[in-house]
Amino acid sequence: MNEYILIGKIVQTHGIKGELRIRSNFEMKDRVFKKGFNLYIGEGHVKEVINTYRVHKDFDMVTLVGYDNINQVLNYLKMNVYVNKKDIDLKEDEYILEELIGFDVIEDGEILGKVSDIVYNGSNILLYIEADKNFYIPNNSHFIKKVNVKEKKVEVENAKGLIL
């Protein structure tokens, strides 16, 4: 499994002191967006450390240790932001949504398909399932019964009715 988890994208700077505006749908923001946490930026996974964090409108705003000028951070614009999974300190029964990609989706012992993407459509998080007929399953307790990370399975209920 990939040790780096995509958590967002740097979409703009803010002000002249090197603050970065990040668009993120990451479900564990409270664990990663905090002072002293390591971020990895771009495809080269350049390690940076969060100096400050705040929320502004729909964006996560960070400054990085050692940067205090907009000109120092301009090269990070439009780059993806990652974290190292080991830094998140997941409990045994916790998982990150992106980990579900490739998992089998099973209802009543029948494999319905495989998770191929996670879609954030505003108010809902959907699992995109590739099968004979592709479909979406909302990521909520009405549909998702159990996730078994070790066996790479997502057990669902009421999902057959979502297949058109």
C-alpha positions in Angstrom: 0.0 0.0 0.0 1.1 3.5 -0.7 2.5 5.3 2.3 1.4 8.7 1.1 -2.3 9.6 1.2 -3.6 12.5 -0.9 -5.4 15.0 1.3 -5.9 18.0 -0.9 -4.5 20.5 -3.4 -2.9 23.9 -3.0 -5.2 26.2 -5.0 -4.0 29.7 -4.1 -1.9 31.8 -1.8 -3.5 34.2 0.7 -1.9 37.5 1.7 1.8 38.3 1.4 3.2 36.2 4.3 3.2 32.8 2.5 -0.1 31.4 3.7 -1.4 28.6 1.4 -5.1 27.9 0.6 -5.7 24.2 0.4 -8.9 22.6 -1.0 -9.4 19.3 1.0 -12.2 16.8 1.5 -10.0 14.6 3.7 -12.1 13.0 6.4 -9.5 13.3 9.2 -8.6 16.9 9.0 -8.4 17.3 12.8 -5.5 14.8 12.8 -3.4 16.3 10.1 -4.0 20.1 9.9 -2.2 21.1 13.1 1.0 22.8 14.1 4.0 20.6 13.7 2.4 18.0 11.4 4.3 16.9 8.3 2.9 17.5 4.9 4.4 16.2 1.7 3.9 18.4 -1.4 3.9 17.5 -5.0 4.8 14.4 -6.8 8.3 14.5 -5.2 6.7 14.5 -1.8 8.7 17.5 -0.5 8.5 17.4 3.3 7.2 20.5 4.9 6.0 21.2 8.5 2.8 23.1 9.3 3.5 26.3 11.3 -0.1 27.6 11.5 -3.5 26.4 10.6 -7.0 28.0 10.3 -10.2 27.5 8.3 -11.2 30.3 5.9 -14.5 29.8 4.1 -14.2 26.3 2.5 -10.4 26.2 2.6 -7.8 24.9 4.9 -5.2 27.7 5.4 -1.6 26.8 6.4 1.7 28.4 6.8 4.9 26.3 6.7 7.8 26.4 9.0 10.6 28.6 7.5 8.4 30.4 5.0 7.2 34.0 5.7 6.9 35.5 2.2 4.5 34.8 -0.6 7.4 34.5 -3.1 8.8 31.5 -1.1 5.7 29.4 -1.6 4.6 30.3 -5.2 6.3 27.2 -6.6 3.8 25.1 -4.5 0.7 26.5 -6.3 -1.5 23.8 -7.9 0.4 21.0 -6.3 -1.2 18.1 -4.5 -0.7 17.7 -0.7 -0.1 14.4 0.9 0.4 13.0 4.4 2.3 9.8 5.4 -0.3 7.2 6.6 2.0 6.3 9.5 1.7 9.8 10.9 -2.1 9.7 11.2 -2.0 7.1 14.0 -5.1 5.1 13.0 -6.7 2.8 15.5 -7.2 -0.9 14.6 -10.8 -0.4 13.4 -10.1 2.9 11.5 -9.3 3.3 7.9 -8.9 6.1 5.3 -11.5 6.2 2.6 -9.0 6.1 -0.3 -7.8 2.7 1.1 -11.1 1.2 0.0 -10.2 1.5 -3.7 -9.8 -2.1 -5.0 -11.9 -3.6 -2.2 -14.6 -6.1 -3.1 -18.2 -5.0 -2.4 -20.3 -7.8 -1.0 -24.0 -8.0 -0.2 -25.5 -11.3 1.2 -22.4 -13.2 0.2 -22.5 -12.0 -3.4 -19.7 -9.8 -4.9 -21.4 -6.8 -6.5 -18.2 -5.2 -7.8 -15.0 -3.4 -6.7 -14.6 0.1 -5.3 -12.7 2.0 -8.0 -13.0 5.6 -6.8 -14.2 7.9 -3.9 -16.4 10.8 -5.1 -17.0 13.9 -3.0 -20.2 15.5 -4.4 -20.7 18.3 -1.9 -22.9 16.9 0.9 -22.2 13.2 0.3 -19.3 10.9 -0.1 -19.9 8.1 -2.6 -18.1 4.9 -3.4 -17.9 4.3 -7.2 -18.4 0.6 -7.8 -17.2 -1.0 -11.0 -19.2 -4.0 -12.0 -21.2 -5.3 -15.0 -23.3 -2.1 -14.4 -21.3 0.5 -12.6 -23.0 2.3 -9.7 -22.5 4.5 -6.6 -23.0 3.6 -2.9 -23.3 6.5 -0.4 -20.8 6.1 2.4 -23.2 5.9 5.3 -24.5 3.3 7.8 -27.7 2.7 5.8 -25.5 1.0 3.1 -22.1 0.2 4.6 -22.3 -2.5 7.2 -18.7 -3.4 7.8 -15.3 -2.7 6.3 -12.7 -5.4 6.6 -9.3 -3.8 5.8 -7.3 -7.1 6.2 -9.6 -9.0 3.8 -10.1 -6.0 1.5 -13.9 -6.3 1.7 -16.8 -3.8 2.1 -19.9 -5.5 3.3 -23.1 -3.6 2.3 -26.8 -3.8 2.6 -29.6 -2.2 0.5 -27.1 -1.7 -2.3 -28.6 -4.0 -5.0 -31.4 -1.4 -5.4 -28.8 1.2 -6.5 -27.8 -0.8 -9.5 -29.7 0.5 -12.6 
